[in-house]
Amino acid sequence: MSPTTPMGAVGTDDPARTRPADLHRRLDSRLTGAARAWLDQALDEAAAHPGGHGPISVWELRLAEAGRRCGTEHADAARVLILHAARADTLALTRVYQQGTAAERRAVLQVLPHLVPGPDALPLVEDALRTNDTRLVAAAVGPYTARHLDPHQWRHAVLKCLFTGVPVEAVADLDRRARADTELARMLGDYAAERTAAGRSVPPDLHRVLALTDPTATPPAPVADPGPRGTDGEES
């Protein structure tokens, strides 16, 4: 994420929405020689020792180094690639999330659509949505959440974005899930009324989402969901 990207916004290289093979190619072209060599070694180590080994795996140590080795602007992508190369399962991802820094937690959330085929990791999403860390909230409403979060919790996730100022473009598959959702429309209307009564402005994004709930709006074109993928970009 560049310094000019709003907090919580989704850039064109969002690790959650970019195939790992493509993410690796883009990152490889942007890193310095030393950083590229470090990443290659970290990925090799993760692939050679996947899952969990002992109290902490070598690839977990590399997650902590990513910011220093690759630079903060590339650290998210590097961490996602390391987690993907390690083929971390839900248990390992949960451990990293619970014990890691906010940056490491964000990487766990971003890798979920690439590694976890079912709803097993939803407790991590739910935990992130209870925070007020805008980057965690933005990572929590990515493709994995669009695929698995139930309608009630998903509506509250959209409202959480409005509460915290996370741009709704961070919400994956927003157009499809919001379409003709009358309950979401009611909740948005109530929120707008509360803010107006309190003399506060209504976020412009609220009107955008409210328009999407209109059942007469043109439905979005269907997008194939490739699901989790292997390290080479092929289906797992």
Secondary structure, DSSP 8 states (H G I E B T S, - for coil): --TTS-TT---TT-GGGS-HHHHHHHHHHHS-HHHHHHHHHHHHHHHHS-S--TTS-HHHHHHHHHHHHH-HHHHHHHHHHHHHHTT--HHHHHHHHHHS-HHHHHHHHHHHHHH--SGGGHHHHHHHHTS--HHHHHHHTSHHHHHHS-HHHHHHHHHHHHHHT--GGGSTTHHHHHTT-HHHHHHHHHHHHHHHHTT----HHHHHHHHHT-TTS----------SB-TTSSB-
